[in-house]
Amino acid sequence: MVARASITRQPLVFLFRHERSKMTAVSLYMAPFRGITHKAYRNAHARHMGHVDAYYAPFVSGLGQGKIHPGKMIDLIPFTGNQAPVIPQIISNDPGEIILFGNVLYEKGYRHLNWNLGCPFERIANKKRGCGLLPYPNEIDRILNRVFSKVKIALSVKTRLGYDRPDQINPVLEVFNRHPLYKIILHPRTGRQRYGGKADPGKYAECLHLSSHPMVYNGDIYNHSQYKALQAMFPGQTEWMLGRGALINPFLAMEIHNVFLPDDQKRTRLDAFHNDLWEFAMTRISGEKKQIGWMKAVWHYLSGIFSAGKEAFEAIKRSHTSKAFEKAAHKAMQGDFAGEDQIRIHFLSLTR
Ligand SMILES: Cc1cc2nc3c(=O)[nH]c(=O)nc-3n(C[C@H](O)[C@H](O)[C@H](O)COP(=O)(O)O)c2cc1C
């Protein structure tokens, strides 16, 4: 193990306070979703639902080596614009780019950067980025050697079991063990699976044994019962990342912390959350088509919180003007809430 002590040198104490505002046995993180969980979403969620210890921001890419274009930082600055702890993320196979981003983020106030080694999309993976790097552990080793010689910011990774085979992670974990990574978030699917099929908790268990770093479980936590089942499977697991389950049910983190609101209070909060998103869309996104487009991406998941979610989403999908969208969303919001099993079915029906 290389320089394990160096991670404990300074940022950890700060990080511990920064990411765990309250002392709970369990830390919950919100997964990044490019095209959905940008700053407005994260802040609205923190304001109205909360119970998330840190929000991972969607990946930034194509920074180059020189000066970072301000447009690339728009989701992340100012640091004080975050209403809850945020962890920026980068996709890159260029150590210079990771160092540049890490150092600029450090100057802006961030203390933790996440490296995306999991994105399954071909246009990324074919260029040996995201999970496309997983078949090349030596290259990962070379990148980490360079990065850790130059960055002050703590670095974690978010990864999968492999690109096309679930055992590709094994040599990669050996490489990770040689570097002072802050933590490893593992989504136990391969890249080829994308988001289909099932996550493989059994394989996650194997990785827990192979890794010397703190591990975060991410995958298919679609409702409270599923969380409980996974918790029973991994009693020592203290860090969990919620993904599509929390997009469908934004109260999921709250419920995992055993806060169950009555329906009227849920509806009031959901309404306020949705109003924040729509107001942001109307005031900060240019063009009606794009405004509604973002809301449709949100509703692709959120509709599953209602028992008639499928019909509600169909109506929202058909709306092409702000007025039509508002009408469809308002109607959807009056619906009965889905039960746990309906939420599970909605989750399993998702195609992306
Ligand atoms: C539309 C979409 C966008 C995503 N964007 C990102 C991203 O920017 N960075 C990342 O690490 N993962 C991204 N992911 C993956 C999720 O963060 C998460 O790892 C994945 O959904 C698995 O968790 P789940 O099964 O609980 O949903 C994305 C997934 C989807 C479906």
The ligand as a Gaussian input file, in Angstrom:
#p B3LYP/6-31G(d) Opt

LIG

0 1
 C      -29.603000       9.308000     -17.222000
 C      -28.444000       8.872000     -16.374000
 C      -27.367000       9.758000     -16.167000
 C      -26.285000       9.362000     -15.368000
 N      -25.226000      10.228000     -15.191000
 C      -24.168000       9.840000     -14.428000
 C      -23.049000      10.714000     -14.204000
 O      -22.984000      11.858000     -14.667000
 N      -22.027000      10.228000     -13.454000
 C      -22.049000       8.977000     -12.882000
 O      -21.115000       8.582000     -12.192000
 N      -23.107000       8.157000     -13.061000
 C      -24.157000       8.557000     -13.783000
 N      -25.230000       7.727000     -13.926000
 C      -25.279000       6.480000     -13.121000
 C      -25.963000       6.712000     -11.732000
 O      -25.250000       7.676000     -11.002000
 C      -26.034000       5.407000     -10.902000
 O      -24.736000       4.944000     -10.688000
 C      -26.856000       4.338000     -11.601000
 O      -28.148000       4.813000     -11.908000
 C      -26.945000       3.072000     -10.757000
 O      -27.633000       3.276000      -9.546000
 P      -29.182000       2.818000      -9.411000
 O      -29.275000       1.389000      -9.873000
 O      -29.483000       2.992000      -7.940000
 O      -29.963000       3.742000     -10.281000
 C      -26.289000       8.082000     -14.745000
 C      -27.370000       7.209000     -14.958000
 C      -28.427000       7.584000     -15.756000
 C      -29.558000       6.609000     -15.942000

